Amino acid sequence: MDRSFSIEGRGTIITGTVHAGSLAVGETIRILPSNRNVKPLTARVRGMHAFNRKAERCEAGERVAL
């Protein structure tokens, strides 16, 4: 994850590069904090953009916004 921010009416947006595997809209992700004593957060991917276009799936190496 490079950064995160909120957009009113849309929720939290996170951006970054997919380092391994793939991810699809509807899947659940774990957001791991830097402090390992804190329980990780989970979130469902409600939408995705890759290369400035709406996407349903992303693969390793792609830059995405979720």
C-alpha positions as CSV (number, residue, x, y, z in Angstrom):
1,M,0.0,0.0,0.0
2,D,1.3,3.4,-1.0
3,R,-1.4,5.6,0.5
4,S,-5.0,5.6,1.7
5,F,-7.6,8.3,1.8
6,S,-11.4,8.6,2.2
7,I,-13.9,9.9,-0.3
8,E,-17.3,10.9,1.0
9,G,-19.9,8.5,-0.2
10,R,-17.3,6.0,-1.5
11,G,-15.4,5.0,1.6
12,T,-11.7,4.3,2.1
13,I,-9.5,4.1,-1.0
14,I,-6.1,2.4,-0.9
15,T,-3.5,2.4,-3.7
16,G,-0.4,0.3,-4.3
17,T,1.2,-2.4,-6.4
18,V,0.1,-6.0,-6.4
19,H,3.3,-7.9,-5.4
20,A,2.1,-11.4,-5.9
21,G,-1.0,-13.3,-6.9
22,S,-4.2,-11.7,-8.0
23,L,-7.3,-10.0,-6.5
24,A,-10.9,-9.6,-7.7
25,V,-13.8,-7.4,-6.9
26,G,-15.8,-9.1,-4.1
27,E,-12.9,-10.8,-2.4
28,T,-11.9,-10.1,1.2
29,I,-8.5,-8.6,2.0
30,R,-6.6,-8.4,5.3
31,I,-5.0,-5.0,6.0
32,L,-2.0,-5.7,8.2
33,P,-0.8,-2.9,10.4
34,S,2.9,-2.3,11.1
35,N,2.3,-3.1,14.7
36,R,1.9,-6.9,14.9
37,N,0.2,-6.7,18.4
38,V,-2.8,-5.2,16.7
39,K,-5.5,-7.4,15.1
40,P,-5.5,-7.1,11.3
41,L,-8.5,-5.4,9.7
42,T,-10.5,-7.1,6.9
43,A,-12.3,-5.4,4.1
44,R,-14.3,-6.5,1.0
45,V,-13.1,-5.1,-2.3
46,R,-16.1,-3.2,-3.6
47,G,-14.4,-1.7,-6.7
48,M,-11.1,-1.5,-8.4
49,H,-9.2,0.7,-10.9
50,A,-6.0,-0.4,-12.7
51,F,-4.2,1.9,-15.1
52,N,-6.9,4.6,-14.7
53,R,-9.7,2.2,-15.8
54,K,-12.3,0.3,-13.9
55,A,-11.3,-3.3,-13.5
56,E,-12.8,-6.5,-12.1
57,R,-9.4,-8.3,-11.5
58,C,-5.8,-7.4,-11.1
59,E,-2.6,-9.4,-11.2
60,A,0.9,-9.1,-9.8
61,G,2.8,-6.1,-11.1
62,E,-0.2,-3.9,-11.6
63,R,-0.8,-0.6,-9.8
64,V,-4.3,-0.5,-8.4
65,A,-6.7,1.5,-6.4
66,L,-9.2,-0.4,-4.2
